[in-house]
Amino acid sequence: MTSGKVGHPRPDQAEQMARTLTVSPDHHGSYPTIKDALEVATDDTVISIAPGTYAEALRLDGRRISLKCSGETGSVTIDAEADGGSAVSARDADITLHGLVLRGGEVAAVSVRGGRLRIRQCSATARYGAGVAVTDGAAVEATELTVSGGYQGVLIEDSSGALDRCHIRDVAEDGLVVRLGADPVVRDTTISGCGYRGVYVYQAGRPTLEHCEITGTGDVGVSVALQSAPTLRDCFIHATQRSGIHIGRGCRGLIEACTVEDTGPPGIQVEEGAAPTIMEGRGRSSGPRSSERLDGTGHQDPARVEKLLAELDSMIGLAEVKAEVRALIDEIQVNEWRRSAGLSVGHASNHLIFTGAPGTGKTTVARIYGELLKALGVLPHGKFKEVARRDLVGQYIGHTAEKTTAVFEEALGGVLFIDEAYTLSRSSGSGADFGREAIDTLVKLMEDHRDEIAVIVAGYTNEMAEFLDANAGLASRFAKTMKFANYSPSELVLIATRIATQDDYLFAPGLEDALLEWFGQLDRDQNFGNAREARRLLEGMRKVQSGRLRALGRMPDRDDLRTLVLDDLLLATR
């Protein structure tokens, strides 16, 4: 070569090539970065990428481009986490991604608005966004896609297409979200270990799920709301914290030949005003046809342990709690290794006490802890059951022991989380003290089944001390007390920013500084709402923004709709 950058093909030479450009930082004659190759790529160009990690955030608006791994599948990582954006984003483009690992930051790892996305044998995750988001009338073809960890799995909005033989697992919130009339076809796909719902269909969503497995969700397996009408055919839905399928008012759809088992009651919940068609079928033949189901045998899964610890670390604040959880997990891991080596292992309780004000992440940490115990092989499943006084205390003598035992037995193998547990030690004022009967019953059950469940009790610090005094043997049942401190003003700003980003809002310049000042002046007594305070404030700001935009006298543009300004804060806090 004569002129130009050393090692780069000249643009005129690139045009003469067979529509394939190579990227390799170490290979003479290749482009060192993907962006360098994109600068000279024309429509229908294939960019072949050598193994390695590329810290790039690629914007492919209007392009017709293929990006593929030149080596083994998964040996190329496009990492935009430090940038905070998407690894690949495109508007009105025709994009093919093959064999890549894609990492996003505060938004989706892959974000496509309009156009077409073909994504094959890729894996995707975002720290605080969906692994893959397809919106604004786009068409998606996803084959053998894996989305794991991160905040959300796959989002399909006002779009169509197909997902085939995909895996969505271990995300903090919903696994698959289908909304605004989207109608994808999802086949032979497994959705597991989601912190909230496995599949959430709303705002007139019309997906078809065939031969899919949904399991291990922290809430409902498949939730249908707001005039939606999905088709579920030959699906296997099991081990969900709440109902396997929930059909909301005004929704329709077809549930045919699906197996729903080991879920919260009822297995299929149909609200008044909903009209789905439910057809019985072959039963246990349902589920994915081309891959093995999750066996839930409780064997150790070191990779999942690390993913769950990373999820814990991604939570804002809570430094002391994170360190204490890690110390517990280290001890449990070593004990399991000793047991496998035939060495003696002392008894270690898995029961915990969480103290602190509301909104400090106690429930989220409890969910992660349960999943960690499952991944370490300590508990057979990480199913999380949250209860309060009303779920444990009966109305007459003998009823409380019966209710408490039923709840406890339902949670066996997982985590029983008792929120505001101190209310059990307080008299209801009606004469008989049934709350203390619940405590006495729990103490015995926790001892009888100490290796089969993790009981976590939570509440205000002072009140929890009174709770532990209610029974002489209660305090000794718990391994540790973890104190959840109030969030600092700067941490509350980060929380507010995350919530806003999740809901497609932006803060105008100067607003974060004003939020910091506002949070700094709030009283932090034991009733301080912490993250709930941040969410409440954002709700108020959104209401103020709505009135402000209505008064513009014109149709607000996209930026108007997304941006919260200082006046929204000032009016919301008056």
C-alpha positions in Angstrom: 0.0 0.0 0.0 1.1 3.5 -0.6 -0.7 6.2 1.3 -3.1 6.4 4.1 -3.0 4.8 7.6 -0.5 2.0 8.0 -2.2 -1.4 7.7 -5.6 0.0 6.4 -7.1 -0.8 3.0 -7.7 2.4 1.0 -11.5 3.1 0.5 -11.1 2.6 -3.3 -9.5 -0.8 -2.6 -12.3 -1.7 -0.2 -14.9 -1.0 -2.8 -13.2 -3.5 -5.1 -13.2 -6.2 -2.4 -15.9 -8.9 -2.2 -18.0 -6.9 0.3 -16.1 -8.3 3.2 -13.9 -6.2 5.5 -11.8 -7.7 8.3 -11.2 -6.2 11.7 -8.2 -7.2 13.8 -6.0 -4.9 15.9 -3.1 -7.3 15.4 -3.3 -8.2 11.7 -1.6 -6.1 9.1 -4.1 -5.2 6.4 -7.2 -5.3 8.7 -9.0 -2.4 10.4 -8.0 -2.0 14.0 -11.6 -1.1 15.2 -15.1 -1.9 14.0 -15.8 1.8 13.6 -12.9 2.2 11.2 -14.3 -0.6 9.0 -17.8 1.0 9.2 -16.4 4.3 7.8 -15.7 2.7 4.4 -18.3 -0.1 4.4 -21.1 0.2 1.8 -24.5 -1.5 1.9 -24.4 -5.3 2.1 -20.9 -5.3 3.5 -19.9 -8.1 5.8 -17.6 -7.1 8.6 -15.6 -10.1 9.9 -14.2 -9.5 13.4 -11.2 -11.3 14.9 -11.5 -12.7 18.4 -11.1 -10.2 21.2 -12.9 -7.5 23.1 -13.8 -4.2 21.4 -14.7 -1.3 23.7 -17.0 0.3 21.2 -20.6 1.6 21.0 -21.7 1.2 17.4 -24.4 3.4 15.8 -25.7 1.9 12.6 -28.7 4.2 11.6 -29.9 3.5 8.1 -27.1 1.0 7.4 -27.4 -2.5 5.7 -24.5 -4.3 7.4 -23.5 -7.7 8.8 -21.2 -8.1 11.8 -19.9 -11.5 12.4 -17.3 -13.3 14.5 -14.4 -14.7 12.4 -13.5 -17.2 15.1 -15.4 -19.5 17.4 -18.9 -18.3 18.5 -18.7 -16.0 21.5 -15.0 -15.1 21.0 -15.8 -11.5 20.0 -17.1 -9.1 22.6 -18.4 -5.7 21.8 -18.5 -3.9 25.1 -20.2 -0.5 25.6 -20.6 -0.9 29.4 -18.0 1.8 30.1 -19.6 4.1 27.6 -23.0 3.5 29.2 -24.8 3.1 25.9 -25.7 0.2 23.6 -23.1 -2.1 22.0 -25.2 -1.9 18.8 -27.9 0.6 18.2 -29.7 1.3 14.9 -32.7 3.1 13.5 -34.4 2.1 10.2 -31.5 -0.2 9.4 -31.0 -3.8 8.2 -28.5 -5.4 10.6 -27.2 -9.0 11.0 -25.2 -10.0 14.1 -23.7 -13.4 14.3 -21.7 -15.1 17.0 -21.0 -12.0 19.1 -21.1 -11.2 22.8 -22.8 -7.8 23.3 -22.6 -5.8 26.5 -24.5 -2.6 27.2 -24.5 -0.1 30.0 -27.5 1.9 31.2 -29.6 1.0 28.1 -30.2 -2.0 26.0 -27.1 -3.9 24.8 -28.8 -4.1 21.3 -31.3 -1.4 20.5 -33.1 -1.4 17.1 -35.8 1.1 16.2 -37.6 0.3 12.9 -35.9 -1.7 10.1 -34.8 -5.3 10.6 -32.5 -7.2 13.0 -31.2 -10.7 12.5 -29.3 -11.9 15.5 -27.9 -15.4 15.6 -25.9 -17.3 18.2 -25.2 -14.2 20.1 -25.3 -13.4 23.8 -26.4 -10.0 25.2 -26.6 -8.3 28.6 -27.0 -4.8 29.9 -26.2 -3.5 33.3 -29.4 -1.5 33.5 -31.5 -2.2 30.4 -32.8 -5.0 28.2 -30.4 -7.4 26.6 -32.2 -6.8 23.3 -34.8 -4.1 22.6 -36.8 -4.0 19.3 -39.2 -1.1 18.9 -40.9 1.3 16.5 -42.2 -1.3 13.9 -38.9 -3.3 13.6 -38.8 -6.9 12.6 -36.5 -9.3 14.5 -35.2 -12.8 13.7 -33.4 -14.1 16.8 -32.0 -17.6 16.7 -30.1 -19.3 19.6 -29.8 -15.9 21.4 -28.8 -16.0 25.0 -29.7 -13.1 27.4 -28.4 -13.5 30.9 -27.8 -11.3 33.9 -28.5 -7.6 33.8 -31.8 -5.9 34.3 -34.2 -7.2 31.7 -34.3 -9.8 29.0 -35.8 -9.0 25.6 -38.2 -6.1 24.9 -40.4 -6.2 21.8 -42.5 -3.0 21.4 -44.8 -2.3 18.4 -42.8 -4.8 16.4 -42.9 -8.3 15.0 -40.7 -11.2 14.2 -39.6 -14.5 15.7 -37.4 -15.9 18.5 -36.3 -19.5 18.0 -34.3 -21.7 20.5 -33.4 -18.7 22.7 -32.4 -18.6 26.4 -33.3 -15.8 28.7 -32.1 -16.3 32.3 -31.1 -14.7 35.6 -32.3 -11.2 34.8 -33.3 -8.9 37.7 -36.8 -8.0 36.3 -38.9 -9.4 33.4 -37.6 -12.0 31.0 -39.6 -11.2 27.9 -41.7 -8.0 27.5 -44.2 -7.7 24.7 -46.2 -4.5 24.4 -47.9 -1.9 22.1 -49.5 -4.4 19.8 -46.3 -6.4 19.2 -46.9 -9.9 17.8 -43.7 -11.9 17.8 -43.7 -15.7 17.5 -41.5 -17.3 20.2 -40.6 -21.0 19.8 -38.6 -23.6 21.8 -37.3 -20.9 24.1 -36.4 -21.2 27.8 -37.0 -18.3 30.3 -35.7 -19.0 33.8 -34.6 -17.3 37.0 -36.2 -13.9 36.4 -36.5 -11.7 39.5 -40.0 -10.6 38.5 -42.1 -12.0 35.7 -41.1 -14.5 33.1 -43.2 -13.0 30.3 -45.1 -9.7 30.6 -47.6 -9.0 27.8 -49.5 -5.7 27.9 -50.9 -2.7 25.9 -52.5 -5.0 23.3 -49.6 -7.3 22.9 -50.3 -10.4 20.8 -47.3 -12.8 21.0 -47.4 -16.5 20.2 -45.4 -18.8 22.5 -45.0 -22.4 21.4 -43.0 -25.1 23.1 -41.5 -22.7 25.6 -40.5 -23.2 29.2 -40.9 -20.5 31.9 -39.5 -21.4 35.3 -38.1 -20.0 38.5 -39.7 -16.5 38.4 -40.0 -14.3 41.4 -43.6 -13.4 40.5 -46.0 -14.6 37.9 -44.8 -16.9 35.1 -46.8 -15.2 32.3 -48.6 -12.0 33.1 -51.2 -10.6 30.6 -52.7 -7.1 31.0 -54.2 -4.1 29.2 -56.3 -5.6 26.3 -53.7 -8.1 25.3 -54.3 -11.5 23.6 -51.4 -13.9 23.6 -51.4 -17.5 22.3 -49.6 -20.0 24.6 -49.3 -23.5 23.0 -47.5 -26.6 24.4 -45.7 -24.5 27.0 -44.3 -25.8 30.4 -44.7 -23.2 33.2 -43.4 -24.3 36.6 -41.7 -23.2 39.9 -43.0 -19.7 39.8 -43.5 -17.7 43.0 -47.0 -16.6 42.1 -49.5 -17.9 39.5 -48.1 -19.7 36.5 -50.4 -17.6 34.2 -52.3 -14.4 35.1 -54.9 -13.0 32.7 -56.0 -9.5 33.5 -59.3 -7.8 33.0 -60.2 -7.1 29.4 -57.7 -9.6 28.0 -58.3 -12.5 25.7 -56.0 -15.1 24.1 -55.6 -18.9 23.8 -53.9 -21.3 26.3 -53.6 -24.7 24.6 -52.0 -27.9 25.8 -49.9 -26.1 28.4 -48.5 -27.7 31.6 -48.7 -25.5 34.7 -47.3 -27.0 37.9 -45.5 -26.2 41.2 -46.6 -22.5 41.1 -48.2 -20.2 43.5 -52.0 -20.6 43.7 -54.0 -20.6 41.4 -52.0 -22.1 38.6 -54.0 -20.1 36.0 -55.6 -17.0 37.3 -58.3 -15.3 35.2 -59.6 -12.0 36.4 -63.2 -11.0 36.2 -63.8 -9.4 32.7 -61.1 -11.5 31.0 -62.1 -14.0 28.3 -59.3 -16.4 27.3 -59.8 -19.7 25.7 -58.2 -22.5 27.7 -57.9 -25.9 26.0 -56.4 -29.0 27.7 -53.9 -31.0 25.8 -51.0 -33.4 26.0 -49.7 -32.1 29.3 -46.1 -33.0 30.2 -45.0 -33.2 26.5 -45.1 -29.4 26.6 -42.0 -27.3 26.7 -38.9 -26.8 24.5 -38.4 -29.6 21.9 -34.7 -29.1 21.1 -33.0 -28.6 24.5 -33.1 -30.3 27.9 -35.3 -28.7 30.6 -33.8 -27.3 33.8 -33.5 -30.2 36.2 -33.4 -28.2 39.5 -31.3 -30.8 41.2 -29.5 -28.3 43.4 -26.0 -29.1 42.1 -23.5 -26.3 42.5 -23.3 -23.7 39.6 -20.2 -21.6 40.1 -20.9 -19.4 37.1 -24.3 -18.5 38.4 -22.9 -17.7 41.8 -20.6 -15.2 40.2 -23.5 -13.7 38.2 -25.6 -13.3 41.2 -22.8 -11.7 43.2 -22.3 -9.3 40.3 -26.0 -8.5 40.4 -25.6 -7.8 44.1 -22.6 -5.6 43.5 -24.6 -3.6 40.9 -27.0 -2.4 43.5 -26.5 1.1 44.6 -24.9 1.6 48.0 -25.3 -1.1 50.7 -21.5 -1.6 51.0 -21.7 -3.3 54.4 -24.6 -5.5 53.4 -22.8 -6.7 50.3 -19.6 -7.5 52.3 -21.6 -9.5 54.8 -23.5 -11.5 52.1 -20.2 -12.3 50.4 -18.7 -13.5 53.7 -21.7 -15.7 54.3 -21.5 -17.1 50.8 -17.7 -17.7 51.2 -18.4 -19.7 54.4 -21.2 -21.7 52.8 -19.1 -22.5 49.7 -16.1 -23.7 51.9 -18.5 -25.8 54.0 -19.9 -27.4 50.8 -16.3 -28.2 49.6 -15.5 -29.7 53.0 -18.6 -31.8 52.9 -17.7 -33.0 49.4 -14.2 -33.9 50.7 -15.7 -36.0 53.5 -14.6 -33.6 56.2 -16.8 -32.6 59.2 -18.9 -29.5 58.8 -20.4 -27.7 61.7 -24.1 -26.6 61.6 -24.6 -23.2 60.0 -27.9 -21.5 60.0 -29.1 -19.9 56.7 -31.7 -17.7 58.6 -31.1 -13.9 58.6 -32.4 -10.7 60.2 -32.6 -7.6 58.0 -33.0 -4.3 59.9 -33.4 -0.7 58.6 -35.8 1.8 57.1 -38.1 0.9 54.2 -36.9 1.2 50.6 -33.3 0.1 51.3 -33.3 -3.0 49.1 -34.0 -5.6 51.8 -36.4 -7.6 49.5 -34.1 -7.5 46.5 -31.1 -8.7 48.6 -33.3 -11.5 50.1 -34.2 -12.7 46.6 -30.6 -12.8 45.5 -29.6 -14.6 48.7 -32.1 -17.3 48.0 -30.8 -17.7 44.4 -27.3 -17.9 45.8 -28.2 -20.7 48.1 -29.8 -22.6 45.2 -26.7 -22.0 43.0 -24.5 -23.3 45.8 -26.6 -26.5 46.1 -27.7 -25.6 49.7 -31.4 -25.4 48.8 -33.2 -27.3 46.0 -34.7 -24.1 44.5 -34.5 -20.4 45.1 -38.3 -19.8 45.2 -39.0 -16.7 47.2 -42.1 -16.3 49.3 -42.9 -12.9 50.9 -45.4 -12.8 53.7 -46.6 -10.4 56.4 -48.6 -10.7 59.7 -51.9 -11.2 57.9 -50.6 -14.3 56.1 -49.5 -16.0 59.4 -52.0 -14.9 62.1 -55.4 -16.5 62.3 -58.6 -15.3 64.0 -59.2 -18.0 66.6 -57.2 -20.4 68.8 -55.4 -23.0 66.7 -55.9 -21.2 63.4 -52.6 -19.3 63.6 -50.5 -22.4 64.0 -52.3 -23.9 61.0 -51.8 -20.9 58.8 -48.2 -20.4 59.8 -47.4 -24.1 59.2 -49.1 -24.0 55.8 -47.1 -20.9 54.7 -43.8 -22.4 56.0 -44.3 -25.7 54.2 -45.1 -23.9 51.0 -41.8 -22.1 51.2 -39.7 -25.2 52.0 -36.7 -25.5 49.7 -36.5 -21.7 49.2 -36.7 -18.4 51.1 -39.5 -17.3 53.5 -39.3 -13.6 53.8 -41.4 -12.1 56.6 -41.7 -8.3 56.2 -42.4 -6.1 59.2 -41.9 -9.2 61.4 -42.0 -7.1 64.6 -45.8 -6.8 64.2 -46.0 -10.5 65.2 -44.8 -9.5 68.7 -47.4 -6.8 69.1 -50.8 -7.5 70.5 -53.7 -6.8 68.1 -55.7 -5.4 71.0 -58.4 -8.0 70.6 -57.5 -10.0 73.7 -55.9 -13.2 72.4 -52.2 -12.7 71.3 -52.2 -14.8 68.1 -49.0 -13.1 66.8 -46.9 -14.7 69.5 -48.5 -18.0 68.6 -47.1 -17.5 65.1 -43.7 -16.8 66.6 -43.7 -19.9 68.7 -44.8 -22.0 65.7 -42.0 -20.5 63.6 -39.3 -21.2 66.2 -40.2 -24.9 66.2 -40.5 -25.2 62.4 -37.2 -23.4 61.9 -35.4 -25.9 64.1 -37.2 -29.0 62.6 -36.4 -27.9 59.0 -33.2 -25.8 59.5 -31.4 -27.3 56.5 -34.5 -27.1 54.2 -35.3 -23.4 54.2 -33.9 -19.9 54.7 -36.1 -17.7 56.9 -35.4 -13.9 56.6 -37.2 -11.5 59.0 -37.2 -7.8 58.3 -38.2 -4.6 59.9 -37.2 -1.4 61.7 -34.1 -1.7 63.9 -35.6 -1.0 67.3 -38.8 -2.9 66.7 -36.9 -6.0 65.6 -35.0 -6.1 68.9 -38.4 -6.3 70.6 -39.4 -9.0 68.2 -36.4 -11.2 69.1 -37.3 -10.9 72.8 -40.8 -12.4 72.2 -39.4 -15.9 72.4 -36.4 -17.2 74.3 -35.2 -19.4 71.5 -35.9 -17.0 68.6 -32.7 -15.0 68.4 -30.5 -18.2 68.4 -32.2 -19.4 65.2 -30.7 -16.7 63.1 -27.1 -16.7 61.8 -26.7 -12.9 61.4 -28.3 -9.5 61.6 -27.7 -7.2 58.6 -28.4 -3.5 59.0 -29.5 -1.7 55.9 -28.5 2.0 56.2 -30.4 4.9 54.6 -29.2 5.9 51.2 -27.0 9.0 51.0 -28.2 12.0 48.9 -25.8 11.1 46.1 -27.0 7.5 46.1 -30.6 8.6 45.9 -29.7 10.7 42.8 -28.3 7.6 41.2 -31.4 5.7 42.1 -33.6 8.4 40.6 -31.5 8.5 37.5 -31.9 4.7 37.1 -35.6 4.8 37.5 -35.9 7.7 35.0 -33.7 5.9 32.4 -35.7 2.7 32.8 -38.9 4.7 32.1 -37.4 6.5 29.1 -36.9 9.9 30.8 -33.9 12.2 30.8 -32.8 14.8 33.3 -32.2 18.3 31.9 -28.8 19.9 32.7 -28.7 21.1 36.3 -31.5 18.8 37.5 -29.2 16.2 39.1 -27.6 19.0 41.2 -31.0 20.2 42.3 -32.0 16.6 43.2 -28.8 16.3 45.3 -29.8 19.4 47.2 -33.3 18.3 47.7 -32.4 14.8 49.0 -29.8 16.4 51.2 -32.3 18.4 53.2 -34.8 15.6 53.9 -35.1 14.2 57.4 -33.7 10.7 57.7 -35.6 9.1 60.6 -36.6 5.5 60.7 -39.7 6.2 58.5 -37.7 7.7 55.7 -38.7 6.0 52.4 -35.2 5.9 50.7 -35.7 4.5 47.2 -39.4 4.8 47.6 -38.9 8.5 48.3 -37.0 8.8 45.0 -39.7 7.0 43.1 -42.5 9.1 44.7 -40.6 12.2 43.7 -40.3 11.1 40.1 -44.0 10.3 39.9 -44.7 13.9 41.1 -42.3 15.3 38.6 -43.9 13.3 35.8 -47.3 14.7 36.7 -46.0 18.3 36.7 -44.3 17.6 33.3 -47.7 16.4 31.9 -49.3 19.7 32.9 -46.4 21.7 31.5 -46.5 19.9 28.1 -50.3 20.2 27.8 -49.9 24.0 28.2 -47.3 24.3 25.4 -50.0 25.0 22.8 -48.3 22.5 20.3 -47.6 18.9 20.0 -44.5 18.1 22.1 -41.6 16.5 20.3 -39.7 13.4 21.4 -37.2 15.4 23.5 -40.0 17.3 25.2 -41.7 14.0 26.2 -38.5 12.5 27.6 -37.0 15.4 29.4 -37.7 16.4 33.0 -36.6 19.9 33.9 -35.8 21.9 37.1 -39.3 23.5 37.2 -40.8 20.0 37.3 -38.8 19.4 40.5 -39.6 22.7 42.1 -43.4 22.4 41.5 -43.4 18.7 42.6 -41.8 19.6 45.9 -43.8 22.7 46.8 
